[in-house]
Amino acid sequence: TGKLTNELQLNSNTRNSLYPNPTQSYLCVIENPGFLVLIDCRKPRHSKYPKILGRIHMTPGPLDELQFSADGSSIVLVNYEQGLIVEIDHKLSNLDFNRTSHRILSFCMEHSRYLFVLVQDANSSEPVGDQIHMYSLLDLSLIQILKSPRKILTITEVPGKFELLSTLPQSLLLVFFRYFEHEKDIHICKIIAPGQQLRQFHAKIYNDEILCYGRSGQVMVINSNDATLVCTQVEHHWKCKGVKAAVLSKHGHVVSLGHSTTLICTLVKDTEPPVVAQTPESPSRKPLFPNLAELEGNLNAVEMSWIEVKSAEIKARDKSKNKQLVADIKKDFHNLQLQVKALLDKNMKGPPEERLDLIEFELNTEKKKRAMEAIRVTCDTYKLEQESRIQSWDQHRALIIKECWDSMQIKTRALKGINKPEIEVDNYGLLKPNEEYKADYDRLMERKQFEACILKKSYHPWENEQLGQTGDEMKKYEPLRIIKLKEPEDMAAGDCSLSNTKKVDTTWFGSISHRFVDLGPYHQDQFTIWTSDLLAKDEIILLKNTVRNLRLEVNRTFDKLFADKEHLINTIRQKVARLRVIQRELVDTCNAPAPDLPFEEVNWTQEEQVERILEITDDELPVSRFLTPSEEAVNAQRLADEEKLKREALMNDFKERALLEMMDGVLEARSWEDMLKDDVPKPSCMVNKPVELWSAGDREDVREYNKKVDNLKTERGKYKIRLMEEWEKIVTIVQESIEEFDTNLIKLNSTKLKVEQAIHQEHLKMLRIHSHTKEGYLLDKQYAHLVKTQEFLANAELPGAISVMNQMQTMLTECKVNYESFELKDKALDKRFRDQLKSDYSTALSKPQLDQMYKLYRKMPKLKMITVPAVWIEMAKRITGVSPSSSFLPDDAIDVIKGVDLLDKQAFQMSNIDMKVVEFVTKNRRLRIESDFKMRAAGLEIAEAEATLQHHTRNVALIKDNILHLTNCIGRLLSNQNNLEQDPIIQLILEQGQVEVDLTGHFEDFHDVQLISKSKVDSANNKVISAGCQKMAESEKVDRLKKIIQDEEWKQKELKISIENLKTHIKRIERTKISRETLEFLRNEERGCVAKDAKTDHEAEAIVAYYRDKIGRVDAQLDVVQKQKDETKAEIRRINMTVRDVEEKHRELIKDEAFKKKYEEDQKERMKALLKRCALVQKIQNQVTRLECLRSDLTALRCKTYPVLKSKFV
């Protein structure tokens, strides 16, 4: 069907090989480096994934391949490159090693005796070889080295035969080798052509069939006995690199995997050999005898010989002759069988005393004896096999328990709800604490407490030496108390070893772990943890301990709830038993229908009681237990004895029961409930007499009977009501207990989700610490590499390149000087030739001849393109005869020299000129040619020197550019390092708001961790501080405005009162009557007031002039102050520049440890000052609020007690 049944997700390590055990239900996987992983491949009962049984570290290096032996008793692992061979038995108890000096190509095992290893030839680079090493699987010792007659690539075991299947290099053939023990050598016994089209193919053997697949995409199944093709598959994998792997199952299915990750399954069927159709491209050959070919259709092929034909005829004749006799014998035998069956049935149906014993017998006792012996041997063999298998299973089980069960300190178990079984909570399974981790934690605690004692100045190393001190003197020295790693029992006790220590400020802790466990005082702040690798390492150890404590805290709550469920289950069982008793009482005593049970007994599941996985009960087996005849006989005897004892007990109990019935319960104290079960006995008259014959006494007995019956019904009704009340009470108590348990389980589930969130936050912190440390390490490594490269370029390559450039500059100058000297010599040589020719030979030669001689002197041979200065110099030497040999000169140079000789020969052939003149001219011409050749050589040297100088100049510029680029890179790297140290990423916990959201039960519901850099935190703090300052300024402004408003309101109220007084005064004045003399007097007084007002105006003008002068002087002073202000601003700019320089130096000094400590202390003091300032600001705000309240009260009081002016009558 192609359905995935089981799968297992492994970790990210490299795996090289996977091989199943052929006899047991597990498989092995090689996991680098050098691990052997055992995986249970049975279908699990409670999980859809297979389980890892264990991981064994075999070798420190990698392993490449593994194989099981045919019976699964041995496992062989190899490393091809190193030649390492490891052999271990299936019980994982015996381990053997061996190593070859050659590279391993292939290996296989012959059952459980020998191991054959094909090694590569030492002198060959190709993966072929002809040496097969033969090892014993008992102790992995080398038995012998076999020499193959041909070079081979691989070897494979042929099952059931002492043969090896091999593939040949650069060939399409399969070769079978057979090992002869008497010769101790191997020989070729068979060669098969697999039918593959390409040489890149693989072959596997399954019993008598060979599976071939390869690059061509063909998958073929070939019979190894007669080399016939059983199955072929070519239409799936030929397009994409062919077949990657293929297997053949025992049911006849070929499963092939292509490089395109496609699995193809093919069913192998017996097919007829294909009929090759004749095509026009390949016509059949014309027969040699056409007449004989016509008769072939009329011929009958005889498949048997004459003797076989005659034998078959005789057998058929005898069969037909004795056919009736055989039928009669069969009929008689059938009748006899019916008679025997009738007799057996009659014997079995008869009474026991008439039955006859049946005796089984065999007529052929010898045959029976042999059969019984064979059956006994078979049974003994099967018994030994099963016992060995059971023993191996027991050892396997012991290994699994040791590696998987005993290694767990706390086993993982589940806890399910009672009414809500879908609610399931698992505890945390914990391994035993790592000893190395415990030692690191103990050392850390000891060091931290020692540092704390040093800071408190309470550590006295001479404490143990003060033996003569008194008890009071010894008490003042507090001993050093080491905080050990918490164990589960310590967590269950509930005491914390850090309870009396200083609490940790969890503001910047970055997790919610402090809500569940005590963190201790030694956790580092996120701002200081990045300053040292030691602090980061210590923090990781503390975080691991915090994670462990969180899990232990959840496990403690889980164990408590588990104990509650145990108690609740026992209580439910007791209550259910009581409810069943009530049901019986209602039915038997009250004759009322009993209600159904509202709940059943609660049973534990496999996930809750994980210890049950170690033991297998009979009800878990799919078949019933097999009992031998002896065991069946013992069980039958035991059942018969029990039945006999029951019968004897019933017989012995007859007397007691008769006595109790006779005494009617007088001998025992019966309870009220037992009495209600008995019905009232009827009077004898109601049973024996009709109603008409009852007497007065009988009627009295009947009335007494009815009264007792009514009383019994009343009592039974009361008993029923009491039982129903008890029923309701039990049901209510149990349901409340179950609901409470389910509620607590839901709370535990929510708490575990939050604890899991805290654990994820702690893991995030650890990952960030590792990432920060690694990033810092990489930056330091890159910085060291860049600095080293820069120093190498600046100190080694640049000075060398500059010195070489200077040397080339000097050489270029020398070449130019040589060229100029050669040029001057050439001009001097020409001038000297002219002068000497005119002075010595002017009389012997005419002017045309002189011009002809000068042209002859200037004549040059045909020059070639020669670019080597040494050749020109050597040619110059040969021109003047200094070096006459020209054996090593090139052909072009030799041609030039020959041209010079040809010019001399032509000159000496001139007949109208004196030979002395010709000789003088030719000699000077050779000197001139020599000078020209030297000038050409010097010019070439100048060109080469300039090109070389230009190359070295570019090299120097390139080195300088590289140094500048490295300087920029180092600057950026230092900037990154400073940012990494001074601007770390801070992990913050942002509390969720009061918003109702639907919870899904996943961890995403509780994600509230945010990562933010320190610079952003500082920026946010600065914004908050600036907003606070602005708020305080606005508050002060509001206070001032409130004060001004209050003052203005005060003045307004004062003016209103004055206006009212003046109005009252005017009214009083208007009502007043005065004489004429008094009016005249008042008018005179008014004139005097006008004079006084004029005087007041003059005084006011004088004051205004005075203040104007004063304002002018103040403006002049303000100009001076403005100039001083400008100068102060310039000085402030200079100071700011100095401050920037100081800050840069400050950043450089931060790396100093002493400065770091001082800087940290200053930061702490600054944080304390900020906290104190915040407290003071809060206090000031409270005081301002209180002052406003007092001002409001004072204003109200002033309004109440304002003095009212009183006027008098004029």
Secondary structure, 3 states (H helix, E strand, C coil): CCCCCCCCCCCCCCEEEEEECCCCCEEEEEECCCEEEEEECCCCCCCCCCEEEEEEECCCCCCCEEEECCCCCEEEEEECCCCEEEEEECCCCCEEEEECCCCEEEEEEECCCEEEEEECCCCCCCCCEEEEEEEECCCCCEEEEEEEEEEECEEEEECCCCEEEEECCCCCCEEEEEEECCCCEEEEEEEECCCCCCCCEEEEEECCEEEEEECCCCEEEEECCCCCEEEEECCCCCCCCCEEEEEECCCCEEEEEECCCCEEEEECCCCCCCCCCCECCECCCCCCCHHHHHHHHHCCCCCCCHHHHHHHHHHHHHHHHCHHHHHHHHHHHHHHHHHHHHHHHHHHHCCHHHCCCCCCCCCCHHHHHHHHHHHHHHHHHHHHHHHHHHHHHHHHHHHHHHHHHCCEEECCCEEECCCCCCCEEECCCEECCCHHHHHHHHHHHHHHHHHHHHHHCCCCCCHHHCCCCCHHHHHCCCCCCCCCCCCHHHHHHCCCCCCCCCCCCCCCCCCCHHHCCCCCCCCCCCCCHHHCHHHHHHHHHHHHHHHHHHHHHHHHHHHHHHHHHHHHHHHHHHHHHHHHHHHHHHHHCCCCCCCCCCCCCCCCCCCCCHHHHHCCCHHHCCCCCCCCHHHHHHHHHHHHHHHHHHHHHHHHCHHHHHHHHHHCCCCCCCCHHHHHHCCCCCCHHHHHCCHHHCCHHHHHHHHHHHHHHHHHHHHHHHHHHHHHHHHHHHHHHHHHHHHHHHHHHHHHHHHHHHHHHHHHHHHHHHHHHHHHHHHHHHHHHHHHHHHHHHHHHHHHHHHHHHHHHHHHHHHHHHHHHHHHHHHHHHHHHHHHHHHHHHHHHCCCCCHHHHHHHHHHHHCCCCCCCCCCHHHHHHHHHHHCCCCCCCCCCCHHHHHHHHHHHHHHHHHHCCCCCCHHHHHHHHHHHHHHHHHHHHHHHHHHHHHHHHHHHHHHHHHHHHHHHHHHHHHHHHHHHHHHHHHHHHCCEEEEECCCCCCCCCCCCCHHHHCCEEEEEHHHHHHHHHHHHHHHHHHHHHHHHHHHHHHHHHHHHHHHHHHHHHHHHHHHHHHHHHCCCCCHHHHHHHHHHHHHHHHHHHHHHHHHHHHHHHHHHHHHHHHHHHHHHHHHHHHHHHHHHHHHHHHHHHHHHHHHHCCCHHHHHHHHHHHHHHHHHHHHHHHHHHHHHHHHHHHHHHHHHHHHHHHHCCCCCCCCCC
